Amino acid sequence: MRGSELSQVQALARQLWPDAGDCDFQGEQLFVWERQTGSLGGFASFAIRPWVDGANSAPCPHVEGWFVEADIRRRGVGRALMVAIEEWCRKHGYLELTSDTLLDNQVSREAHAGIGFLPTEQIQYFKKAIDPDIVDHHSAAVVEPFSGSRSEILSLFSQADDSPSAIASYIELGEVLVARIAGRIVGHVQLVSTGSDWEIKSLAVLDGRQGKGIGSTLVRAALDRAVSAGATSVLTATASADISNLRFYQRLGFRMERIERDAFSAADGYVGLEVDGIPVRDRVWFSMDVSSRP
């Protein structure tokens, strides 16, 4: 796989693991299937584990992910990806290859059996919360209006904006929705109305909860709230240096509206900021026409 293809593999991985966010595949080897159009239609990843239940050798290569898009399944793509892994393992002196799937995933079980995998051990996993404040990362977030003092969620506003003076100027404006998991606030979105145009002014998800779809859930809830109040357009903005945010909003359907140059100045409380080596200077404004949103 070429480095430039990582984003395509991440898009495929989101179909396989929709709640996992973007995977970085750290410590894994990746093989991809390229369509005639040049886009990717499948991938398989594996890692060398120190040991694997049911294996006769250690360390052992283990398939971590295996996915082929629906329109090209049953055409040998999945088999070809696995053969590529087997050839790599053989070349590097490994004796066996392991994999796993959920017991109720009949399609995956049949696919594994179809290329020669044999079932080994079956186990049942259990869990028990040690502390009520430690919650399941796979629990669904519940979005609801926030009616408390906004000082209680100042840390989320500070996560979204590096300027205390800027935050102070707008923290009490508009409405705030929060996402909760097991009663704990894990994210927020602030909506400010300016007539028929509404703005998503602030959005943040706790660091340990990012990449789980909570930010997308908050934005969609904000869009629904704006539409219910008669909005025809929703605006939002982010630093031009923040590539992850630029991707995030465009994936949700926002379109670039304009560039506000030198929006992040020292006079406004932004001093020496950068993201991945890119100076934080300009602001990118996005908009979404919600007039036809159901």
Buried (B, 14 or more C-beta within 10 A) or exposed (E): BEEEBBEBBBEBBBEEEEEBBBBEBEEBBBBBBBEEEEEBBBBBBBBBBEEBEBBEEEEBBBBBBBBBBEEBBEEEBBBBBBBBBBEBBEEEEBEBBBBBBEEEEEEBBEBBEEBEBEEEEEEEEEEEEEEEEEBEEEEEBEBEEBEEEBEEBBEBBBBBBBBEEBBEEBBEBBBBBBBBBBEBBBBBBBBBBEEEBBBBBBBBBBEEBBBBBBBBBBBBBBBBBBBEEEBBBBBBBBBBBBEEBBEBBEEBBBEEBEEBEEBBEEEEBBEEBEBEEEEBBBBBBBBBEBEEBE
